[in-house]
Amino acid sequence: MSLLFSESSTNLVNFGSAAALDNLARGTFLGWFYPTTVANAFRTFAGKAGSNQIALHRRGIAGGGSMLRMYVTRATTEQNATSATATLTANAWQFLAGTWDVTDGGPKVYRGTLAALVSDVTDTSADGSGAKGDDSAVAVHVGTTPGASESPGMRCAMFQMHNTDLLLAQLIEQQFFPHPLASTLIYCQLGYAGTGTQPDWSGNGNNGTVTGATVTPDHVPMRPIFHAGRAWSGAFTAAAAAALPYQPWLLRAPVLAQ
């Protein structure tokens, strides 16, 4: 399962703005996304985008949106990280992540696929300057900024938000074995609850409310999300998944990190 967001629509999942989600000096957005187009720039995959923004989105030049960008509003100049052009691919599952730290170093953007482990694709980066903008009035969302019509054409199968800037090794583990960490603020498998309330499996109760997005049966063709050993390494492809025996007695809730 996943949720489908129509291009240039008001489609989104709103996770609210609980105090624990506000004004983070360090953090990470990550998820599995399937852009159905990269034709338009400035479409938000996930973030707290508003007057004071923290967001992971696509941007580009000459009307395209094939660059991945993470940015944070600061009083004088914004903090941002941007990938090279043609980083994003239409009609393919991609593991995307953006990290930020306004106290010690600039943001980074990351990308992985079903065939390649996530890697740092940051091409340019700027720390910015001045106090970080107050984002307490802005909700965390997947899809368009609340009140706007700028949702990217995409599917999203999994979304997480963390209160620290995860390291590459941690992102690699989340790529093929998504699970809550001590830093997890939101962990959601989108679409498994239909278009009703999207449960936050982190245990923090930051559930999502769907507007406009629809359910699609397509999920990332990797290991089953409800069971799998932590020893798995490498890319988990659709062919590998099909070769596994069906073991319904192993179905269980996600395992919390030890």
Order of alpha helices (4+ residues) and beta strands (2+ residues): beta-beta-beta-beta-beta-beta-beta-beta-beta-beta-beta-beta-beta-alpha-beta-beta-beta-alpha
